[in-house]
Amino acid sequence: MTDDRRYKVFTLKNIQAPNFLMTPMELKDYISFDVKRVYFICKPQGPKLTGAHCHVTEEDELFVMMAGSCTAVVDDGHGLEEISLVAPLHAVHVPQMVWHHFKDLSDDAVLVAITSTNYNPNRGDYCEDYESFKKLLLEKGITK
């Protein structure tokens, strides 16, 4: 991964105490947006993947692997890339105009999303078609 990526993968700090492992996260070290919502993805069933999409103008997200593991699939204009996320080590910040989804969730996976927006059921900010996403990248001059 090069420095011009718009998403960012973090290796989280872990502190081994005598009776537990603690992973402290000062959100200011990972995100610059105000948190409006937190949700959890867990108990994967079927093909063990989430819906692929990008947020066009409104939403930034920080995904923290709390338990288990999965693969993040992202495209920020450099093409599709796969990133292994393993708890309690990894988090990934996905800003606007970054295609993303998660696959291969382990049976014990717990993925926490920290987001900049409240839930909107009309999904007006979503682009859920990868070819349309690539056209948006070209229109916005983001494609490398």
RASULCOR-V973381 format. One record per pair of residues at least 4 apart in sequence whose ideal C-beta (glycine too) atoms are under 6 Angstrom apart, sorted by the first residue. I is the first residue (numbers start at 0). J is the second residue. D is the distance in whole Angstrom. If there is no record, write none. Layout:
I|J|D ; I|J|D
//
This chain:
0|4|6 ; 4|75|6 ; 5|75|4 ; 5|94|6 ; 5|97|6 ; 6|73|5 ; 6|75|5 ; 6|93|5 ; 6|97|5 ; 7|92|5 ; 8|82|6 ; 8|91|5 ; 9|90|5 ; 10|88|6 ; 11|22|5 ; 11|88|6 ; 11|90|6 ; 13|20|6 ; 13|22|5 ; 13|87|6 ; 14|21|5 ; 15|20|6 ; 16|21|6 ; 22|87|5 ; 26|30|6 ; 29|61|6 ; 30|61|5 ; 32|59|5 ; 32|115|4 ; 34|113|6 ; 35|115|6 ; 35|116|5 ; 35|117|5 ; 36|114|5 ; 36|117|6 ; 37|113|5 ; 38|112|5 ; 39|111|6 ; 40|110|4 ; 41|109|5 ; 43|47|4 ; 43|104|4 ; 43|108|6 ; 47|104|5 ; 48|102|4 ; 49|100|5 ; 49|101|5 ; 51|100|4 ; 52|125|5 ; 52|127|5 ; 53|96|6 ; 53|97|6 ; 53|98|5 ; 53|126|5 ; 53|132|5 ; 54|58|4 ; 54|95|5 ; 54|124|5 ; 55|124|5 ; 55|126|6 ; 56|124|6 ; 57|116|6 ; 57|124|4 ; 58|114|6 ; 58|115|6 ; 58|116|5 ; 58|124|6 ; 59|94|5 ; 59|115|4 ; 60|93|5 ; 60|112|5 ; 60|114|5 ; 61|92|5 ; 61|113|4 ; 62|91|5 ; 62|110|6 ; 62|112|5 ; 63|90|4 ; 63|111|5 ; 64|84|4 ; 64|86|4 ; 64|89|5 ; 64|110|6 ; 65|86|6 ; 65|109|4 ; 65|111|5 ; 66|86|5 ; 66|107|5 ; 66|109|4 ; 67|86|6 ; 67|105|4 ; 67|107|4 ; 67|108|4 ; 68|85|5 ; 68|105|5 ; 69|84|5 ; 69|101|5 ; 69|103|6 ; 69|104|4 ; 69|108|5 ; 70|81|5 ; 70|83|6 ; 70|102|5 ; 70|103|5 ; 71|82|4 ; 71|84|6 ; 71|91|5 ; 71|101|6 ; 72|81|6 ; 72|100|5 ; 73|80|6 ; 73|97|6 ; 73|99|5 ; 74|79|5 ; 74|98|4 ; 75|97|5 ; 76|136|5 ; 76|141|4 ; 76|142|5 ; 76|143|5 ; 77|143|5 ; 84|89|4 ; 85|89|6 ; 93|97|5 ; 93|99|5 ; 98|132|5 ; 104|108|4 ; 126|131|6 ; 126|132|5 ; 136|141|4 ; 136|142|4 ; 137|142|5
//
